[in-house]
Amino acid sequence: MLFNENFEKFLTSKSDWDKNILSKFLEKGELKDKYETSSGIKLKQVYDPEDVGDIKFLDDVGFPGGFPFTRGIYPTMYRGRHWTMRQYAGFGDAVQTNKRFKYLISKGQKGLSIAFDLPTQMGYDSDNPLCLGEVGKVGVSIDSLEDFEKLFEDINLEQVSTSMTINAPTAVLLAMYIAVAEKQGIPVKNLHGTVQNDILKEYIARGTYIYPPVPALRLTVDVIEYCSKFLPKFNTISISGYHMREAGCNAVQEIAFTLANGITYVEEVLKRGVMDIDDFAPRLSFFFCVYNHFFEEIAKLRAARRLWAKIMKERFNAKNPESLKLRFHTQTAGVTLTAKQPEVNILRVAYQALAAILGGTQSLHTNSMDEALKQRL
């Protein structure tokens, strides 16, 4: 660990940064001595108030990896580790989706992201009459543990991280995932990934809820508590603004609603009195959308990190620096894409992906050029 309880004290000057951060990473060989652009423009390892001529800059923004994490949650960001490429995939049955997963892995993808069909998200078996026409349509159909075994056949769950876009039936699907890992001989403590598990935004934007809000929220907290105890590498929830943004809210509202939901989840966990804030907060994660307003989207992501750090520190008295870090996945905006001249969507998505990266995302999913065509079908 680079940080301790006094982490704020040694990230308050350029000399402290050089001594406590830069020198360590240079010694490990994780950073180069010099960086420059493809045009030969030399870049500093880190910029400070003197570079912008504003002595209040440090108090307001801070250094990368230092509170309030406006400039990123890691000291070296992508110079130390790139964002995870995590394309959303799932269609038809488990065998078909397994083939897709293997293809993505063969192309260098390090993380899987499972799209479940609507019957699975609503807790229905495929043979239920209500599911007619929806089975395997917008995601993979999962009815049983056998389906999950086929989904991950010849995929080592210890070597990939898996994100599951599942909410109301999270506990059931996570139990299946754990069972598959145990059959592979993998200790559950070694599993790493994310369950969306965000039921509040289902009432707000998506509608794939099953139970009334109070018992549904209890199930969400059950999963957070279980994962915090037994799956230490798993993100227990992905608090999602993406769906609300796609449903019509603006960038400011996206952050406001998402952080408000995050506060609710934290309060519900603490109400149980079985865990302290630092027992579970480091594994909370977030999910945001990125539109075409380039600088607004970058600023939005930086502001979200800053706000969450202050909320966790000042409202919930978190002590562990990891509890203050807002880690998030980003997806480009489907509603900005067009069915006409779909090739232009490639530029839109690339532009949005760049905004996500400059905003400091930890994981990224870019929509395909035919996204709008699929929606019309």
HUURSUL-V859681 format. One record per residue. N is the residue number from 1. NEAR is the number of other C-alpha atoms within 10 Angstrom. Layout:
# HUURSUL-V859681
N;NEAR, N;NEAR
This chain:
# HUURSUL-V859681
1;3, 2;9, 3;16, 4;12, 5;9, 6;9, 7;16, 8;16, 9;11, 10;18, 11;24, 12;17, 13;15, 14;16, 15;12, 16;13, 17;18, 18;17, 19;13, 20;15, 21;18, 22;20, 23;13, 24;14, 25;16, 26;13, 27;10, 28;8, 29;11, 30;14, 31;17, 32;11, 33;10, 34;9, 35;14, 36;10, 37;8, 38;7, 39;6, 40;8, 41;8, 42;11, 43;11, 44;10, 45;14, 46;14, 47;12, 48;19, 49;17, 50;11, 51;10, 52;9, 53;9, 54;10, 55;12, 56;10, 57;15, 58;15, 59;12, 60;12, 61;19, 62;23, 63;28, 64;20, 65;23, 66;24, 67;26, 68;28, 69;26, 70;26, 71;23, 72;28, 73;24, 74;17, 75;21, 76;18, 77;17, 78;15, 79;13, 80;12, 81;11, 82;12, 83;15, 84;17, 85;19, 86;24, 87;23, 88;20, 89;18, 90;24, 91;21, 92;18, 93;21, 94;24, 95;18, 96;14, 97;23, 98;23, 99;14, 100;16, 101;23, 102;16, 103;12, 104;18, 105;16, 106;10, 107;8, 108;9, 109;16, 110;17, 111;21, 112;24, 113;21, 114;22, 115;23, 116;25, 117;25, 118;21, 119;26, 120;25, 121;22, 122;18, 123;19, 124;18, 125;16, 126;20, 127;11, 128;10, 129;9, 130;11, 131;17, 132;10, 133;9, 134;16, 135;24, 136;23, 137;16, 138;18, 139;25, 140;27, 141;29, 142;26, 143;18, 144;12, 145;16, 146;12, 147;17, 148;20, 149;21, 150;18, 151;25, 152;20, 153;17, 154;11, 155;16, 156;13, 157;24, 158;17, 159;12, 160;16, 161;19, 162;21, 163;22, 164;21, 165;20, 166;26, 167;27, 168;25, 169;22, 170;23, 171;19, 172;13, 173;23, 174;17, 175;12, 176;18, 177;21, 178;18, 179;17, 180;21, 181;20, 182;13, 183;11, 184;16, 185;12, 186;16, 187;13, 188;20, 189;15, 190;15, 191;22, 192;19, 193;18, 194;24, 195;27, 196;22, 197;29, 198;26, 199;28, 200;25, 201;22, 202;19, 203;14, 204;12, 205;17, 206;14, 207;12, 208;20, 209;19, 210;17, 211;13, 212;9, 213;14, 214;8, 215;11, 216;20, 217;20, 218;14, 219;20, 220;25, 221;22, 222;15, 223;18, 224;26, 225;19, 226;13, 227;22, 228;21, 229;13, 230;13, 231;21, 232;18, 233;17, 234;24, 235;25, 236;29, 237;26, 238;25, 239;27, 240;30, 241;26, 242;25, 243;19, 244;23, 245;23, 246;19, 247;13, 248;12, 249;16, 250;13, 251;22, 252;14, 253;14, 254;23, 255;25, 256;15, 257;20, 258;22, 259;20, 260;12, 261;19, 262;22, 263;16, 264;14, 265;22, 266;18, 267;13, 268;15, 269;22, 270;16, 271;10, 272;11, 273;8, 274;9, 275;14, 276;13, 277;18, 278;18, 279;15, 280;21, 281;23, 282;21, 283;24, 284;25, 285;23, 286;23, 287;21, 288;29, 289;24, 290;29, 291;25, 292;17, 293;12, 294;17, 295;11, 296;16, 297;22, 298;21, 299;15, 300;19, 301;29, 302;22, 303;20, 304;22, 305;26, 306;23, 307;20, 308;22, 309;23, 310;18, 311;16, 312;23, 313;18, 314;10, 315;11, 316;16, 317;14, 318;21, 319;14, 320;19, 321;23, 322;17, 323;22, 324;28, 325;28, 326;28, 327;22, 328;21, 329;24, 330;28, 331;24, 332;27, 333;24, 334;20, 335;14, 336;15, 337;23, 338;17, 339;16, 340;11, 341;10, 342;17, 343;14, 344;13, 345;22, 346;16, 347;12, 348;20, 349;25, 350;15, 351;17, 352;25, 353;25, 354;15, 355;25, 356;28, 357;18, 358;19, 359;25, 360;25, 361;28, 362;23, 363;20, 364;22, 365;20, 366;19, 367;21, 368;18, 369;21, 370;17, 371;18, 372;19, 373;14, 374;11, 375;11, 376;7, 377;5
